[in-house]
Amino acid sequence: MAKMTMADVAREAGVSKSTVSQYLNGRYEYMSSTTKDKIAVAIKALDYRPNVLARSLKQKRTFTIGVIVANMLHQFSLEICRGIESYCREQGISVILCNTDEDEAREREDLELLRSKQVDGVIAFPSGQLAPLYQKLVEEGFPLVFVDRKLEEVQVSRVVVDNEQAAYKATEHLIDAGHQHIAMLTAPLSISTRVERVDGYTHAMKNKLPQIAPIILSDEVKQLRHTLRVWAKQQQLPTAIIAGNDLVLLEVLAFLKEYQLQIPQDMALIVFDNIPFAELLTPTLSTIVQPSHDMGRQAAEMLIASISAQSTQQEQPAIQEKQFTCTLMIRESSAQPMNIQ
């Protein structure tokens, strides 16, 4: 059977080739719903598959974007990627995912790989070490959007959450429950997200408990259990912990099990991340939930708007920051009031 062409689709639908072309490229502004339905029916009846290469050459686009993910082990990162892919699929755009494992060399390699693949743009969870490389992409006019993290020296649109406010509210909740010695556990403070969460925690402690010194334990995730052991030997353990993300949470849970400490009787606990099993644990786990899927869709929408403007030689959208609000989900791990000794 001969391969179907755009002309065959046009003939089957009773429209012009240019109308079919507009349909395939998502340009529906002046197209009636009846015409769209006719073309859709013709495409299905003829089993027509557009020539992606020809389309790319004609429009000087690959209809593919890249996503640089810092660590795919995080549930939060996976949900953002699902949001990105969901929006891109609706727009007929493919997505290439690259996981850097927080490694600067891999991040650089992945950016170079994506450029060699001629992707139309990139959404990145940027590390703090490659600001000059990202700035070079901006200067070259390459479409770029940051998600979750900021590089203040690189002026691009970005999608983030209000980390400082969320950490402040979590700390305030623990203080209102009667806790004074509250610790913030986090991976190294090398990216904006972690710094903002520590800032929110610190501000809450200074505002609500100015007489109590904040406890900030920051280390590589795999070292945090050892850091807690050292703290336990040298200092009185805190009565509450805010875990900076889901991987930090696992180290905290392992430490509490090792020392036979009960939640929340011995240690109240809140984690900053989307934990799908939070309500299945005993006790249930208090979490700071981020609207990750919506963040992914927003980042994809921003990037595709920039790509479209560039391909049609229109003015680029203004640089913007879309900041989402987190939700503190109070459950059993932090809800029980602290009996002050």
C-alpha positions as CSV (number, residue, x, y, z in Angstrom):
1,M,0.0,0.0,0.0
2,A,1.4,3.4,-1.0
3,K,2.3,5.8,1.8
4,M,-0.4,8.4,2.3
5,T,0.5,12.1,1.8
6,M,-0.9,15.4,2.9
7,A,-2.5,15.7,-0.5
8,D,-4.4,12.5,0.1
9,V,-5.7,13.8,3.4
10,A,-6.7,17.1,1.8
11,R,-8.6,15.2,-1.0
12,E,-10.3,12.9,1.5
13,A,-11.4,15.7,3.7
14,G,-12.3,18.0,0.8
15,V,-10.0,20.8,1.9
16,S,-6.8,22.4,0.7
17,K,-3.3,21.1,1.5
18,S,-2.6,24.4,3.3
19,T,-5.6,23.8,5.6
20,V,-4.3,20.3,6.4
21,S,-0.9,21.8,7.1
22,Q,-2.4,24.4,9.5
23,Y,-4.3,21.6,11.3
24,L,-1.1,19.5,11.7
25,N,0.7,22.5,13.1
26,G,-2.0,23.4,15.5
27,R,-3.0,26.6,13.9
28,Y,-6.8,26.5,14.4
29,E,-7.5,30.3,14.7
30,Y,-9.5,30.5,11.5
31,M,-10.6,26.9,11.2
32,S,-14.2,25.8,12.0
33,S,-14.8,22.8,14.2
34,T,-16.4,21.1,11.1
35,T,-13.2,21.4,9.1
36,K,-11.1,20.1,12.0
37,D,-13.4,17.1,12.4
38,K,-13.2,16.3,8.6
39,I,-9.4,16.4,8.7
40,A,-9.2,14.3,11.8
41,V,-11.5,11.7,10.3
42,A,-9.5,11.7,7.0
43,I,-6.2,11.2,8.9
44,K,-7.6,8.3,10.8
45,A,-9.2,6.7,7.8
46,L,-6.0,6.9,5.7
47,D,-3.8,6.0,8.6
48,Y,-1.8,9.1,7.7
49,R,1.5,9.8,9.6
50,P,3.1,13.2,9.1
51,N,6.7,13.3,8.0
52,V,8.3,14.7,11.1
53,L,11.7,15.3,9.4
54,A,10.1,17.3,6.5
55,R,8.1,19.3,9.0
56,S,11.2,20.1,11.0
57,L,13.2,21.2,8.0
58,K,10.4,23.4,6.8
59,Q,9.7,25.1,10.1
60,K,13.3,25.0,11.3
61,R,12.1,23.2,14.5
62,T,12.4,19.7,15.8
63,F,9.3,19.9,17.9
64,T,11.3,18.4,20.7
65,I,12.4,19.9,24.0
66,G,14.9,18.7,26.6
67,V,14.5,18.5,30.4
68,I,17.5,18.6,32.7
69,V,16.4,16.9,36.0
70,A,18.7,17.1,39.0
71,N,17.6,13.9,40.6
72,M,14.9,11.5,39.3
73,L,14.7,9.8,42.7
74,H,12.6,12.7,44.1
75,Q,8.9,12.1,43.8
76,F,8.6,15.9,43.3
77,S,10.8,15.8,40.3
78,L,8.9,12.9,38.7
79,E,5.6,14.8,39.1
80,I,7.0,17.9,37.5
81,C,8.2,15.9,34.6
82,R,4.8,14.3,34.2
83,G,3.3,17.8,34.1
84,I,5.8,18.9,31.4
85,E,5.2,15.8,29.3
86,S,1.4,16.1,29.7
87,Y,1.4,19.7,28.3
88,C,3.9,18.9,25.6
89,R,1.9,15.9,24.4
90,E,-1.1,18.1,24.0
91,Q,1.0,20.4,21.8
92,G,2.5,17.6,19.7
93,I,5.9,18.1,21.2
94,S,8.3,15.3,22.3
95,V,10.4,15.4,25.4
96,I,13.9,14.1,26.1
97,L,14.6,13.6,29.8
98,C,18.2,13.8,31.2
99,N,19.0,12.9,34.8
100,T,22.2,14.5,36.2
101,D,22.2,13.0,39.8
102,E,23.3,16.5,41.0
103,D,26.5,16.0,39.1
104,E,27.9,19.2,37.5
105,A,29.9,17.3,34.8
106,R,26.8,15.3,33.8
107,E,24.7,18.4,33.7
108,R,27.2,20.0,31.3
109,E,27.3,16.9,29.1
110,D,23.5,16.6,29.0
111,L,23.1,20.3,27.9
112,E,25.7,19.7,25.2
113,L,23.8,16.5,24.2
114,L,20.5,18.3,23.9
115,R,22.0,21.0,21.8
116,S,23.5,18.4,19.5
117,K,20.0,16.9,19.2
118,Q,18.8,20.3,18.0
119,V,16.1,20.5,20.7
120,D,14.0,23.6,20.4
121,G,14.5,24.6,24.1
122,V,15.3,23.3,27.6
123,I,13.6,23.2,30.9
124,A,16.2,22.8,33.7
125,F,16.5,22.2,37.4
126,P,19.8,24.0,37.4
127,S,22.7,23.4,39.7
128,G,24.4,26.4,41.3
129,Q,27.7,25.7,39.5
130,L,26.8,26.2,35.8
131,A,25.5,29.7,35.8
132,P,28.0,30.9,33.2
133,L,27.0,28.1,30.8
134,Y,23.3,28.9,31.2
135,Q,24.0,32.6,30.7
136,K,25.8,31.7,27.5
137,L,22.7,29.9,26.2
138,V,20.6,33.0,27.1
139,E,23.0,35.3,25.2
140,E,22.7,33.0,22.2
141,G,18.9,33.3,22.2
142,F,18.3,29.7,23.1
143,P,14.9,29.2,24.8
144,L,15.4,28.3,28.4
145,V,13.1,28.0,31.5
146,F,14.2,27.1,35.1
147,V,11.9,25.1,37.3
148,D,12.1,24.6,41.1
149,R,15.5,26.4,41.4
150,K,16.8,29.9,40.7
151,L,20.1,31.3,39.4
152,E,19.8,34.9,40.2
153,E,22.6,35.9,37.7
154,V,20.7,34.2,34.8
155,Q,17.7,36.1,33.7
156,V,15.2,33.6,32.4
157,S,11.6,32.8,33.2
158,R,11.2,30.4,36.1
159,V,8.6,28.4,38.0
160,V,9.1,28.0,41.7
161,V,7.3,27.7,45.0
162,D,7.4,30.0,48.0
163,N,9.8,27.8,49.9
164,E,10.5,30.4,52.6
165,Q,6.8,30.9,53.5
166,A,6.2,27.1,53.5
167,A,9.2,26.5,55.9
168,Y,8.1,29.4,58.1
169,K,4.5,27.9,58.4
170,A,5.9,24.4,59.2
171,T,8.2,25.8,61.9
172,E,5.4,28.0,63.3
173,H,3.1,24.9,63.5
174,L,5.7,23.0,65.6
175,I,6.3,26.0,67.9
176,D,2.5,26.3,68.4
177,A,2.4,22.7,69.4
178,G,4.9,23.4,72.2
179,H,8.2,22.5,70.6
180,Q,11.2,24.7,71.2
181,H,14.2,22.6,70.0
182,I,13.4,22.2,66.4
183,A,16.0,21.1,63.8
184,M,16.1,21.6,60.1
185,L,17.8,18.8,58.2
186,T,18.8,19.5,54.6
187,A,21.2,18.5,51.8
188,P,24.1,20.9,51.2
189,L,23.0,24.6,50.8
190,S,24.3,24.8,47.3
191,I,21.0,25.6,45.6
192,S,18.3,28.3,46.1
193,T,15.5,25.9,47.1
194,R,17.4,24.7,50.2
195,V,18.6,28.1,51.2
196,E,15.1,29.5,51.0
197,R,13.7,26.7,53.2
198,V,16.5,27.3,55.8
199,D,15.7,31.1,55.7
200,G,12.0,30.5,56.4
201,Y,12.8,28.1,59.3
202,T,15.4,30.6,60.7
203,H,13.0,33.6,60.5
204,A,10.3,31.7,62.3
205,M,12.6,30.6,65.1
206,K,13.9,34.2,65.5
207,N,10.4,35.7,65.5
208,K,8.7,33.1,67.7
209,L,11.6,31.8,69.9
210,P,14.4,34.4,69.9
211,Q,16.0,32.9,73.0
212,I,16.5,29.5,71.2
213,A,19.3,29.0,68.8
214,P,18.2,27.4,65.4
215,I,19.5,23.9,64.7
216,I,20.5,23.5,61.1
217,L,22.1,20.2,60.1
218,S,23.3,20.3,56.5
219,D,25.3,17.6,54.8
220,E,25.3,15.2,51.9
221,V,22.1,13.1,52.1
222,K,24.0,9.8,52.7
223,Q,25.9,11.5,55.6
224,L,22.9,12.9,57.4
225,R,22.3,9.8,59.5
226,H,25.9,10.0,60.8
227,T,25.5,13.7,61.4
228,L,22.5,13.0,63.6
229,R,24.4,10.3,65.5
230,V,27.2,12.8,66.2
231,W,24.6,15.4,67.3
232,A,23.0,12.8,69.6
233,K,26.3,12.1,71.3
234,Q,27.2,15.8,71.8
235,Q,23.9,17.6,72.3
236,Q,20.4,17.0,73.5
237,L,18.3,15.8,70.6
238,P,15.7,18.2,69.2
239,T,12.0,17.3,69.9
240,A,11.0,18.0,66.3
241,I,12.6,17.8,62.9
242,I,11.8,19.3,59.5
243,A,13.2,17.1,56.8
244,G,14.3,19.1,53.7
245,N,13.0,16.5,51.1
246,D,12.0,12.9,50.7
247,L,15.5,11.5,50.6
248,V,16.4,13.4,53.8
249,L,13.3,11.9,55.3
250,L,14.6,8.3,54.7
251,E,17.8,9.1,56.6
252,V,15.8,10.6,59.5
253,L,13.5,7.5,59.7
254,A,16.5,5.2,59.7
255,F,18.1,7.2,62.5
256,L,14.9,7.2,64.6
257,K,14.6,3.4,64.1
258,E,18.2,2.9,65.1
259,Y,17.7,4.9,68.3
260,Q,14.2,3.4,69.0
261,L,12.6,6.8,69.0
262,Q,8.9,7.0,68.4
263,I,7.0,9.5,66.3
264,P,5.5,11.8,67.5
265,Q,6.0,10.9,71.2
266,D,9.8,11.3,71.1
267,M,10.2,13.3,67.9
268,A,7.7,15.2,65.8
269,L,8.3,15.2,62.1
270,I,7.4,17.2,59.0
271,V,8.8,16.6,55.5
272,F,9.1,19.1,52.7
273,D,8.0,17.0,49.7
274,N,5.2,15.2,48.0
275,I,5.1,11.8,49.8
276,P,2.6,9.5,48.1
277,F,2.5,7.1,51.1
278,A,2.2,9.8,53.8
279,E,-1.3,8.7,54.8
280,L,-0.4,5.0,54.8
281,L,2.3,5.3,57.5
282,T,1.6,4.8,61.2
283,P,1.6,7.4,62.4
284,T,0.5,9.4,59.2
285,L,3.1,11.8,58.1
286,S,2.8,15.6,58.0
287,T,4.0,17.0,54.7
288,I,4.6,20.3,52.9
289,V,2.9,19.6,49.5
290,Q,4.1,21.4,46.3
291,P,1.8,21.6,43.3
292,S,4.4,19.8,41.2
293,H,2.2,18.7,38.2
294,D,0.9,22.3,37.7
295,M,4.5,23.6,38.0
296,G,5.6,21.3,35.2
297,R,2.7,22.3,32.9
298,Q,3.5,26.0,33.6
299,A,7.1,25.6,32.8
300,A,6.3,23.8,29.5
301,E,3.8,26.5,28.6
302,M,6.4,29.2,29.2
303,L,9.1,27.4,27.1
304,I,6.8,26.6,24.2
305,A,5.6,30.2,24.1
306,S,9.2,31.3,23.8
307,I,10.0,28.7,21.1
308,S,6.9,29.7,19.1
309,A,7.8,33.4,19.3
310,Q,11.3,32.7,18.1
311,S,10.2,30.4,15.2
312,T,7.7,33.0,14.0
313,Q,10.1,35.9,14.5
314,Q,7.8,37.6,17.0
315,E,8.8,39.5,20.2
316,Q,9.8,37.2,23.0
317,P,7.5,36.9,26.0
318,A,8.5,39.0,29.0
319,I,10.7,37.2,31.5
320,Q,8.5,36.2,34.5
321,E,8.6,34.2,37.7
322,K,5.6,32.1,38.4
323,Q,5.5,31.4,42.2
324,F,3.2,28.7,43.5
325,T,2.1,28.3,47.1
326,C,2.7,25.1,49.1
327,T,0.2,23.4,51.4
328,L,1.0,22.3,54.9
329,M,-0.8,18.9,55.4
330,I,-0.9,18.4,59.2
331,R,-1.1,14.7,60.1
332,E,-0.3,12.6,63.1
333,S,3.5,12.9,63.0
334,S,3.3,16.5,64.1
335,A,-0.3,17.1,65.3
336,Q,0.2,15.8,68.9
337,P,0.9,18.7,71.2
338,M,4.3,18.6,72.9
339,N,4.3,18.1,76.7
340,I,6.9,20.6,77.8
341,Q,9.1,19.1,80.5
